[in-house]
Amino acid sequence: MAAIIMRAKFKDYATWRPFFDGNKSSRAAAGLTNERVFRSADDKNEVVIIMDAKDIKKAKDFAASSGLKEVMKKAGLLDTPTFHFLEST
C-alpha cells in the first residue's frame, strides 16, 4: 500500500471544500482513495490531505497535473502545496 500526503493553504476553507469534493472523479482515476482531510489547529485555512494510492506513479502524475493546479488556483490557493509520496514497508 502507498499513500500521498498533501499540504496547502487556501484563502477560505469553506470556498475550497466544494472544489475538493467536486474533484473526486479525478482522484479516483489516479487511483487515490480513502481521502482524509485535516485542518491546522492554528490556521483553519491550511489543509492536510492523506489519501491511499494504488500506484505511486499515477499519484505523482496527478499531483503534477495542470488540471489539479487549475482546480487549486480556482479554489483560492495561497502558497505552493507540498506533496509527500509514501510506500509501506
Secondary structure, DSSP 8 states (H G I E B T S, - for coil): -EEEEEEEEBS-HHHHHHHHHHTHHHHHHTTEEEEEEEE-SS-TTEEEEEEEES-HHHHHHHHH-HHHHHHHHHTTB-S--EEEEEE--
